[in-house]
């Protein structure tokens, strides 16, 4: 329901609220059953790399990893 989406900063009218290329459903774990990343922040771990790129690379979206930056 919309009120649930709004409570977690997800836009009920936009499948990708933060515009990072990952749908809110993926970020909130609809497909995996576990929380993946913040649907309101395109760089959940603050490392300067957007979540969609980290996801595509198989990197950990939730934790800053300096080795990922060196690859």
Buried (B, 14 or more C-beta within 10 A) or exposed (E): EEEEBEEEEBBEEEEBBBEBBBBBBBBBEEEEEEEBBBBBBBBBBEBEBBBBBBBEEEBBBBEBBEEBEEE
